[in-house]
Amino acid sequence: MPLRLKKLIGTILLVALVVIYALIASAVAVTRLVEYGPVVHLLFFLFSGLLWVLPAMGIIKWLMIERRPNG
């Protein structure tokens, strides 16, 4: 796969991950955490705000893998 195409795909994947993850985290907070106080909200958003890094690291690791020439 050409490097430019790989970077384009990786960029699109990262942006999509952040947008979709933020929408899901917000929807979960609105629907499930309505009756809880601000401390629970803070902990949820702190945890969910850091959790997206794990799949992003996988995408970035994939981007860093270099293609080896045949032979």
Backbone hydrogen bonds, N-H to C=O, Kabsch-Sander energy under -0.5 kcal/mol:
donor,donor_aa,acceptor,acceptor_aa,energy
6,K,2,P,-2.3
7,K,3,L,-2.4
8,L,4,R,-2.1
9,I,5,L,-2.6
10,G,6,K,-2.5
11,T,7,K,-2.4
12,I,8,L,-2.4
13,L,9,I,-2.6
14,L,10,G,-2.5
15,V,11,T,-2.4
16,A,12,I,-2.5
17,L,13,L,-2.6
18,V,14,L,-2.3
19,V,15,V,-2.4
20,I,16,A,-2.8
21,Y,17,L,-2.6
22,A,18,V,-2.3
23,L,19,V,-2.2
24,I,20,I,-2.5
25,A,21,Y,-2.8
26,S,22,A,-2.4
27,A,23,L,-2.3
28,V,24,I,-2.6
29,A,25,A,-2.2
30,V,26,S,-2.5
31,T,27,A,-2.4
32,R,28,V,-2.8
33,L,28,V,-0.6
33,L,29,A,-1.3
36,Y,33,L,-0.8
41,H,37,G,-1.7
42,L,38,P,-2.6
43,L,39,V,-2.5
44,F,40,V,-2.7
45,F,41,H,-2.8
46,L,42,L,-2.2
47,F,43,L,-2.7
48,S,44,F,-3.3
49,G,45,F,-1.7
50,L,46,L,-1.0
50,L,47,F,-0.7
51,L,47,F,-1.7
52,W,48,S,-0.8
53,V,50,L,-1.3
54,L,51,L,-1.3
56,A,52,W,-1.6
57,M,53,V,-2.5
58,G,54,L,-1.4
59,I,55,P,-1.9
60,I,56,A,-2.5
61,K,57,M,-2.7
62,W,58,G,-2.1
63,L,59,I,-1.9
64,M,60,I,-1.6
65,I,61,K,-1.0
